[in-house]
Amino acid sequence: MDRYDVVIVGARCAGSPLATILAQRGLRVCLLDKATFPSETPSTSAFQSNGVDVLRRIGVLDEILAAGAYVVDKATVTSTRQKFVVDIDPEVYGQTIGMRRTTLDKILVDFAAAAGVEVRTNCPVSDVLTDGGRVIGVMTRSGPVYAELVIGADGRQSTVAKSLGAEEYCTRPPGRLPTWAFYEGVAPDVGFYFGTVKRPQGGTTGYLGIPLDGCFLVSVNVPMDQSSRFLEDRYSNFDSELARFPELADIVEGATRVGPLRVLQKWHGYFRRSAGPGWALVGDAGHFKDYSLGQGQSDAFRQAEYLAERIVSGFDHQGLDEELLSWWRWRDTDAWQMYWANCLLGEAYLPSSMADAMFGLAARDPAMAEQFSYIFNKKVAPLQIASPPTLAKLGPQVLWNVIAEARRDRLQGLRALGAFALFSARFLRDHPRSVLGTRRYRFAPIESLADVSQRRGRSRQG
Ligand SMILES: Cc1cc2nc3c(=O)[nH]c(=O)nc-3n(C[C@H](O)[C@H](O)[C@H](O)COP(=O)(O)OP(=O)(O)OC[C@H]3O[C@@H](n4cnc5c(N)ncnc54)[C@H](O)[C@@H]3O)c2cc1C
């Protein structure tokens, strides 16, 4: 009979590092994935230095860098009326990396196997096995795999979460439609591109451009409620949207687009119940947020590292379930501010007066630019930026932008004012420290063993 200390379902950013650390700490780990590697997964493939630090501590970073990962050292940033280029010193800021998921995920899986993890690919898990309300293993095509602990690192469509009826909370609708394409023939040192530009059809388009190992990725993101129109003629719409960020369009001019345009039509933001007797969820299986700020991969690495500590401590002190609950609490506390910031900045109707004010401030004031940039690797918390002193600097700028818009075109000015008022209302309503915000971010209560078996019974009947 197959029996392990831990069985992990899903072998990418969350699952493989978690398996590696647990094996490094002496546990018997089985890592299962329905995919074979290398294989692609939806991602724009840029990840933050706080996640890179985890990979360094695990010992896999040198291999990733040797395989051609791009380390961001320059960023070109644009909004509708602001543009600036900034040099980034990875020694000071930390290493933000661009790497194809086909390359990265394969390295992570192989590294786990080399650390002593039993890796089984092409191995879909169909269900979670329980005994008296406690999870005891998973079912695969070739039979059951038993373990003291089952981890769902199986992404947004998590089978582990579905089998256990782990419901969602704090859900958010999608802001934009992500579309992205890979190009060959772009110089490897052109740097990182990031922007949000007003569209004549309403709302703003979000942009990302980044060199990866051996290719360049461009992502164009239009408001979700305009996605059907975009998709009717996706290739020419992608190119015409790109033309409104000319610096980025120039980079891929003359380069070859490789493979189809990638699109993800269905997604939303959520948290899920993430721990119970003998089980936990990590990475996207437990929490997903707007991808615009590129947080998912580094969060998965950081979560894997934190959860591994809790698991090891649980096995050492016979208190596994308590440790799993404390992991879940930590995950929610760690994630909520960035969730809020992601929802706001991924907002398809983020007023361009606001983006112009923020980027204008960053362009003129290097200290402010530094503060903004440290949101990405979580050295600065979003609420530190959304503080009264920064808002006092931003407010007049936004107003000035609205007045300038009104001078150019009165109707546009009125619209800009309306957009800003609406955005401010949402900002206050959702603010994690406002009364309403606190209600909206109310986390699920930690459940008991009896709750789990009851809920499981209900979800089976449904
Ligand atoms: C459009 C888009 C763009 C993004 N861009 C970025 C970005 O630029 N930077 C960033 O940091 N993050 C980005 N993200 C988020 C990032 O991709 C994820 O947060 C990250 O991949 C999460 O890793 P994970 O290991 O939790 O899940 P996943 O990467 O989804 O891996 C889950 C694994 O589980 C396996 N699996 C699923 N079900 C089963 C089953 N039943 N049996 C066996 N195996 C199973 C799957 O095959 C898969 O390999 C983006 C996401 C999207 C959707």
The ligand as a Gaussian input file, in Angstrom:
#p B3LYP/6-31G(d) Opt

LIG

0 1
 C       -3.610000      35.118000     -16.843000
 C       -2.740000      34.950000     -15.649000
 C       -1.545000      35.626000     -15.587000
 C       -0.744000      35.474000     -14.461000
 N        0.440000      36.147000     -14.427000
 C        1.212000      36.033000     -13.336000
 C        2.452000      36.716000     -13.265000
 O        2.880000      37.423000     -14.186000
 N        3.183000      36.577000     -12.139000
 C        2.767000      35.815000     -11.094000
 O        3.466000      35.761000     -10.080000
 N        1.599000      35.165000     -11.137000
 C        0.827000      35.234000     -12.235000
 N       -0.344000      34.545000     -12.288000
 C       -0.710000      33.683000     -11.158000
 C        0.152000      32.437000     -11.137000
 O        0.182000      31.821000     -12.391000
 C       -0.393000      31.474000     -10.095000
 O       -0.645000      32.189000      -8.907000
 C        0.562000      30.351000      -9.803000
 O        0.778000      29.582000     -10.948000
 C       -0.018000      29.478000      -8.707000
 O        0.686000      28.281000      -8.619000
 P       -0.006000      26.984000      -8.032000
 O        1.091000      25.987000      -7.929000
 O       -0.776000      27.327000      -6.823000
 O       -1.099000      26.529000      -9.098000
 P       -0.961000      26.137000     -10.623000
 O        0.177000      26.821000     -11.271000
 O       -2.319000      26.336000     -11.214000
 O       -0.631000      24.576000     -10.603000
 C       -1.593000      23.633000     -10.224000
 C       -1.156000      22.253000     -10.708000
 O       -2.089000      21.305000     -10.205000
 C       -2.319000      20.334000     -11.173000
 N       -3.627000      19.729000     -10.930000
 C       -4.831000      20.339000     -10.947000
 N       -5.812000      19.464000     -10.680000
 C       -5.219000      18.267000     -10.507000
 C       -5.699000      16.956000     -10.223000
 N       -7.000000      16.708000     -10.068000
 N       -4.812000      15.942000     -10.118000
 C       -3.483000      16.168000     -10.272000
 N       -2.974000      17.383000     -10.551000
 C       -3.824000      18.416000     -10.656000
 C       -2.272000      21.092000     -12.488000
 O       -1.969000      20.204000     -13.567000
 C       -1.144000      22.099000     -12.223000
 O        0.085000      21.607000     -12.671000
 C       -1.161000      34.650000     -13.396000
 C       -2.367000      33.961000     -13.467000
 C       -3.155000      34.102000     -14.578000
 C       -4.450000      33.338000     -14.625000

